[in-house]
Amino acid sequence: MDALDLEFEDGSFDAVWSVEAGAHMNNKNKFADEMLRTLRPGGYLALADWNSRDLRTYPPTFIEKLVLKQLLEQWVHPNFISINEFSNILRINKNSAGKVITDNWNYYTNPSWYDSVIEGIRRPFAIVSLGPLAIIKSVREIPTLLLMNWAFKKGLMEFGVFKCRG
């Protein structure tokens, strides 16, 4: 189903949970609209996603621009926005109760980037069993996983968690 045009009735859910989907959305406002629209009044929205730091306040260096470009292109993301930017989108939404709680979970999630690479090495049959194309794709992913790890460790990227009520 198209996350920017959900086929659910308004207020269909007591809770809406989204993990690492928003970074793939070309219209973050519409993404928030749809999640909050399908949430019943008083229901909870919980979201976890990849965000950039506030690039307007802290512009990226030349190297950081190259890293962001690679991350966006490799994983077909239209753009990254900051935790604060997405929090504001949720806060001002007509279906939101207005209070949004956010946090940056880089500390908790950073180890997963290396773990993803190590797991592929530790259990190669899981990848090999999927065929030659999966092997090529997996090897191609390693540099991007390492770049993501670098970007999160340097604070260029942030793992945002969000909670609000409809």
C-alpha positions in Angstrom: 0.0 0.0 0.0 1.2 3.5 -0.7 2.3 5.1 2.6 1.5 8.5 1.2 -2.1 7.5 0.4 -3.2 4.8 2.9 -6.5 3.0 2.1 -7.6 3.0 5.8 -10.5 5.1 7.2 -9.7 8.1 9.4 -9.1 7.0 13.0 -8.7 3.3 12.2 -6.0 2.5 14.7 -5.3 2.9 18.4 -1.6 3.0 17.6 0.6 3.5 14.6 4.2 2.3 14.6 6.7 3.1 11.8 10.4 2.0 11.7 12.9 3.4 9.2 10.2 4.2 6.6 10.2 8.0 6.6 13.6 8.3 5.1 12.3 6.7 2.0 9.3 9.1 1.7 9.7 12.0 -0.8 7.0 14.0 1.1 7.6 13.9 4.8 4.5 16.1 5.5 2.2 13.7 3.6 3.8 10.7 5.4 3.0 12.3 8.7 -0.5 13.3 7.6 -1.4 9.7 6.6 -0.1 8.2 9.9 -1.9 10.7 12.0 -5.0 10.6 9.9 -5.4 6.9 10.5 -4.8 7.3 14.2 -7.8 7.6 16.4 -8.0 10.7 18.6 -5.9 10.0 21.7 -4.1 7.2 20.0 -0.3 6.9 20.0 2.1 7.3 17.1 5.6 5.8 17.7 8.2 6.3 15.0 11.9 5.5 14.7 13.9 6.7 11.7 17.1 7.8 10.1 17.5 11.6 10.3 20.3 14.0 9.5 21.5 16.5 12.0 20.1 20.0 11.4 21.9 20.8 8.1 20.7 24.4 8.0 22.2 25.2 11.4 25.2 22.9 11.0 26.0 22.7 7.2 27.8 19.7 6.0 31.5 19.8 5.1 32.5 18.8 1.6 33.2 15.2 2.8 29.9 15.1 4.6 28.1 16.2 1.4 29.7 13.3 -0.5 28.7 10.9 2.2 25.1 12.1 2.3 25.0 11.9 -1.5 26.2 8.3 -1.5 23.8 7.3 1.3 20.8 8.9 -0.5 21.7 7.4 -3.8 22.7 3.9 -2.6 19.5 3.3 -0.6 17.2 5.5 -2.8 16.3 8.0 -0.2 14.9 11.3 -1.5 16.3 13.3 1.4 17.0 13.2 5.1 15.6 15.8 7.6 16.5 16.5 11.2 14.8 15.1 14.2 13.6 18.7 15.0 12.3 19.2 11.4 10.2 16.0 11.6 9.1 16.8 15.1 7.8 20.1 13.9 5.9 18.4 11.1 4.2 16.1 13.6 3.6 18.9 16.1 1.7 21.2 13.7 -0.3 18.5 12.0 -4.1 19.1 12.3 -4.5 15.5 13.5 -1.9 15.8 16.2 -2.4 16.6 19.9 0.6 18.9 19.5 3.0 17.4 22.0 5.9 15.4 20.4 8.5 13.6 22.5 11.8 12.9 20.6 15.2 11.5 21.3 18.3 10.6 19.5 19.2 6.9 19.9 22.5 6.9 18.1 24.2 5.4 21.2 21.8 2.4 21.2 21.7 1.8 17.5 25.3 2.5 16.3 26.6 -1.0 17.0 24.1 -2.5 14.6 26.0 -1.1 11.5 29.0 -3.3 12.2 26.8 -6.1 13.4 25.1 -6.2 9.9 28.5 -6.7 8.2 29.7 -9.2 10.8 26.5 -11.2 10.5 26.9 -11.6 6.8 30.5 -12.9 7.4 29.4 -15.1 10.2 26.6 -16.7 8.3 27.5 -16.6 4.6 25.2 -19.4 3.7 22.2 -17.2 4.5 23.3 -14.9 1.7 24.8 -17.5 -0.7 21.5 -19.5 -0.5 19.7 -16.6 -2.1 21.8 -16.8 -5.2 24.5 -14.9 -7.1 22.6 -11.6 -7.3 22.2 -11.6 -3.5 25.9 -12.1 -3.1 26.7 -9.2 -5.4 24.1 -6.9 -3.6 25.4 -7.9 -0.2 29.0 -7.1 -1.1 27.9 -3.8 -2.6 26.1 -2.9 0.6 29.3 -3.2 2.8 30.7 0.3 1.9 27.4 1.9 2.5 26.9 0.2 5.8 30.3 1.5 6.9 29.5 5.0 5.6 26.3 4.9 7.6 28.2 3.8 10.7 30.7 6.7 10.2 27.9 9.2 9.6 26.0 8.2 12.8 29.2 8.1 14.9 30.2 11.6 13.6 26.7 13.0 14.3 26.0 13.7 10.7 23.1 11.2 11.0 20.9 10.7 14.0 18.5 7.8 14.8 15.4 9.7 15.8 12.6 8.3 17.9 9.3 10.1 18.1 6.1 9.7 20.2 3.0 11.7 20.0 -0.8 11.4 20.3 -3.5 11.8 17.8 
